[in-house]
Amino acid sequence: MFRKKLTLADWILIVANMVPVFGVWFLGWDAVEAFIVYAMETMVVGILTVGKLLVATFARGGDEWPANGTVSRQSGFFFIIFFILHFGIFALVQTTIFSQTAGITPPGSHTLHFFFKWYTYINRDIAYMLAAFIISYLAKSFIPYILNDEYRTTSFMIIMFQPYGRIFIQQFTVILGSMFLTLGAGKIFVLVFSAIKIAFEIFIDYDKMLNKTMENVRNRSTKQ
């Protein structure tokens, strides 16, 4: 469950998570903007996951889908559509609660403004932070996925559910962080949140846990 060695990609991810902390504490960046980036990170992870599913789809066509006690073969596009809808609900809930609690939406805008217009919030400081996260995820996840031919062997189910362990933690902390912002303690919470985020993303082996879970699901489906 726990990692014992850190790779270069892990260190890049650690640095990326420290960029918002350094900016807020030493460069005068707004703590609200740091949490906007954390919310945007959900979108980035979702987009990269769709990219990984597309690559696997063009390479393999489809994969096994265990459900309701049976295993069927489905097109990769089925997995992509399912992921967009399912993951989209998580992103919508997170960004809506965050944006409403933190009060970052323009006056008179609708409740889902941030979810559909998240890219309009990007300014220079947010762009720096967001770029750091994009580079870190490319280095840690997407590039090795291509170079190591993981798209040829990794289960579509594994690819699709890889972001969820991190997103559960991120959803909870971003929403909690938005409450701290209203109390004026955003600077402190950015530091605490980054430390928690690094601990969960770096030291917990989500992929190993997910592989074991998916294997158990498939075994139960094939036995029925």
Summary of the structure (lengths in Angstrom):
residues: 224
radius of gyration: 18.4
end to end distance: 28.7
largest distance: 59.1
contacts: 698
relative contact order: 0.19
helix: 77%
strand: 6%
